[in-house]
Amino acid sequence: MISSLKSEKLKDEDMTAIFRQPLPLLDIEILRTFVAIAETGNFSTAADAVLRTPSAVSMQVKKLEEQLGTVLFLRDARSVALTENGETLLGYARRMIALSNEAVSRFKMPEMRGVVRLGAPDDLGERLLPRILKKFADTHPGITIDVTVDMSLLLRRRMEEQRLDLALINCASRPVFTGGEVIFTERLVWAGAKCGTAHLRDPLPISIWEDGCLWRSEAIAQLERSRRPYRVAYLSAHTMAQRAAITSDLAVAPFPRSYVTEDMAILGEKEGLPELPPFDIRMIVAPQAATPVQVVADCIRDAFQDLSKAA
């Protein structure tokens, strides 16, 4: 009986000792690595993103799993997927990193606060801007960016009316409008479905938007110059809808070269389509722009410089 009581007492003391121990503190840098792996689905790609070697990344994940006493990733030769506990941790990790960034910026960059009104056309708003803004939010959490997506012509008007602080617009390489700063030059091409037949039809079915769209005016001008009959088969202001028309082989469309995906084909003279000219992406910044606006502009310049190097 006495032995049994002693045993129970020892168990209670062991449990009390466990609860008295402080919980381990999670390392923000390791959480950054964890989030990078979760978002890229690849250890090597994540290692590049956090500027570490793949072996160092693996060691960080091992340490994190040991701290939490759980498996965070399911791995095979080709991919990495989060476990259920990994998905739970991802939400916490993102919040902790955001709070850390906010706290540090409050002391390191106290002047970097405010709202910046940014305008961009639909194609940039879909394919490039989200990545740029996500990266910017990580480094400048005190600056809020309100985005307006519209046609380039209307964005210029908003800038003139001082309803935007800066805007990205598409311009022909030899434009009537020469304002702003050229930050990227893109080739315009005809895109059709891979192994599609839309380009063989007569008249040619095209997917474009209404008057004021740069791609529309360039495409129609070249078709009329080459005397190729056409009809507007798909009318949409959104590049996602135009992409659907292309991949369904309902029409061909003028698209930026970098926007052509694996399920599309670039069409040219061989398919009876005229060559399209390049176009510029220009950035307009309001005169006497405040510091947060200039910081956003610099971030966009850097992103397009990286895009130019990768092209």
N, C-alpha and C positions, 0 to 999 in steps of 0.2 A: 504493500500500500504506500509506504514511504517512498519507495523507489519510483512508483508510478507518479506520485506528486512531484518528485524532483524532475522527472522526465518532462512533465507538463510545464513546469516552471522554466526549464531550459528552452523549450520550444517557444514559450512566450517571450523570453529574453531575446532569442534569435530574431523573431518577427519584429520586436521593438527596435532592434539594431538596424534591420533592413529599412524600416520606415524613417529612422533617424538620418540615414545617409541621404545627402542631397542628390537630386536627379542630375544626370550628366547634362552639360550644356552643349547644344548643337552648334557646330562651327558654320558660320555664314558662308565661308568659302567652299566648304564641302557641300552645303546646300545648293550653292550656285552650280557646282558640278553636277549634282543630282538632277537639278532642273534642266540643265543643258542636255543630259543624256535622255531624259524623259521627252524633251521636245524634238530632239534629232533622231532618236531611236537608234543611235549608233555611238559606241564608245570613242572611236577614233575621231569622228566629226565633233563630238562634244569636247574632246581633248584640245582640238584646234580652237574651239570657241572660247575655252577658258585658259588658253595658253599654257597647257600642261602636256606631259607625255601620256600616251595611253596607259602605261604601267602605273604612273602616278594617279591617274583617274581611277583605275581598278583598285588601288590601295585605299583611296578615299571612300569608295563605295563599300569596300570591305569593313572599314572602320565604322562607317555609319550604320551598316547592318549589325555589327557587333554591339554598338551602343544601344540600338533599339531592340535587339534580340529578335529580329525578323528578316525575312528575305524581301528585298524591294524590287528586284528585277528577275524576270524569266528570260534566259538567254539561250540562243542557239547559234549555229554558224553564221546565219544571215541577219538576224534581227534581235532587238531587245524590246521587251514589253514589261510594263509595270504590273506588279502583283496587286491584289486588292489593297494590301497595306501600303504599297508604293503609291497608289492613287490617293489614298488618304493623306500621306505625307506630302504629296505634291501641292495640295491646297495650302497646307501650313507653310511649306517652304517658300512659296511665292509671296505669301503675306509677310513672312519674316524678312525676306530680302527687300520687299518694297518698304517696310517700316524702317529697316536699317538704312536704305538709301535716303529716305525722307529725313531721318534723324541727322545723318552725316551732312546732307545738303543744307540743312537748316543752319549749320555752323560754318561749313566750308563755303557755301554760296548763298548767303542770306539775301542778296539782291536779285537772285534768279527766281523770281516769283511773279506770277501774273497769268493772263490769258492771251494767247496768240491765235488770231483768226487766219486760217490757212485755206486757200482754195486750190482745187486740182481737178483735171478732167477725169472722166470715168475710168479710162484705162489705167492711169497712174494710181487712182484711188483704189483700184482693185489689186493690181499686181505688184506695186512697189511701195506705196505709202504705208501700208500696215507694218511692214518690216522696219521701215525707217522710224516710224513713230514709236514702235515698241522699244527699239533700242534707245531712243531719245528719252522715253519715260523712265527707263532704268537709270539713266545718268543725270536727269534733271527732273526729279519728281515734283519740284515746286512750280513747274510751268505746265499749265493746262493748255492743250491745243484743241480748238474747235475747228472741225473740218467741214468745208462746203464742197460738194462734188457737183460740177456743172460743166457746160460747154465752155471752151476756151474764150469765145467771144463774150459770153456773159460774165465770165470771171474778170476779164479786162474791165468790163463796165463796173463791176462791183469794186474793183480797185480804184477806179476814177471817182466813185461815189464814197470812197473811204469806208467801205463796209467790210473790207479785208485788210489784213496787215501785210500779207504776201501771198503770191499765187504762182502756181506752175501752169504753164499753158503750152499747147502744141502750136507750132508755127511752121509754115513752108520755109524751105531753106533760103528762098529769095522772097521774103515777105514784104507786104506793104507796111506791116507793123515791125519796127526795128527796136522797140523799147525792151527793157529788161536785159537779162544776162543769159547768154547761151550756156547751159550747163551739160547738155548732151545732144548729140546728133544721132538720129535713128533712121535706119533704112525702112521704107514702106514697101511691102510686098503683097502679092495676091496669095491668099491662103485658101486652100480647099481641103476637103476630106481626103485622108490617105487612101489611095486606090479608088477615089471617087470619080464620078462622071458628070458632075454639075457643070464643069467647064466645057463639056462637049455639046451642051444644049444651045439651041438657037431660038430666040435670043438668049444671051447669057444671063442667068439669074444671079443677082448680086444682093448682098446684105449691107445696108448703109443706114445713115441717119439723115435727118432733114437738113435744109439749107443752114449754113453756118458751121457745119462739121468739116474740118480740114480734110479728113480722109475722103469724104464724099466728093468734095470739089476736085481733088487731085485725081481720084479714080475716074470720075465721069469725064473730066477733061481729056484724059489719056485714051479712054474708050472711044470718045467722039473723034479724037484726032486720028485714031487708027481705024475708024469706021467699023467698029465692032458693035453689032446690035446688042442691046441689053434691056433688061427690065428689073425693076426693084421688087425682088421677091420677098424680102424680109426687111422690115423697117423697125429698127430698135435703137434707142440711145445707149443701151447697156452692152458692154463688150461680152459679158457672160451670155446674153441672149444671142449675140452674133456668133459667139463660139459654138453655141448649140446648133445654130443654122448651118455652120460650116461642117461640123462633125457628123451631122445628120445627112449631109450631102444635099441639102436643100438649095444652097447657094455658095458662091465664093465671095470673099470680102477682102478689102484692103486692110492689112494688119501690120503693126510694127514687127520687124524681123524677130526680135527677142520674145515676142508674144506667141510665136508659132510653137505649138506643142507636138509631142510625138504622134498624136493621132491626126495630125494635119500634114499637108504637103505644100511646099512653096511652088507656085505656078508661074510660068514666064512665057517667053516667046515661043518655046517649043509647044506649049499648050494653046497658043494663039492669043496670049494676053500681053498687053503692052507693059513695058517697064515703068515702074512708078518712081518718082523722085524721093530723095530723103527728106526728112523734116527735122526741125529743131525743137527741143524742149527748153523753154526759157523760164527764168524765174524773175518775177517782178516783186520788188520790196518797196514798201511805202517810204516816202521821204522822211528823214528824221525818225526812223524807226527806233523804238525803245530797245534796250539791251536784250530782253528775252526774244524779241523778234529776230535780232541779228544772230543770236545763238541758234535758233531754229534754222535760219538760212544757212549758217555754216554747217550744221549737221546734214542738211539736204545736199549741199555742195560735196561734202565728203562722201556721202552715199553714192552720188552719181560718178564721182571720180573712181570709186571702187568698181562701179559697174563698167566704166570705160576700160579699166585695166583687165577685167574679166572677159570683155568682148573679144 
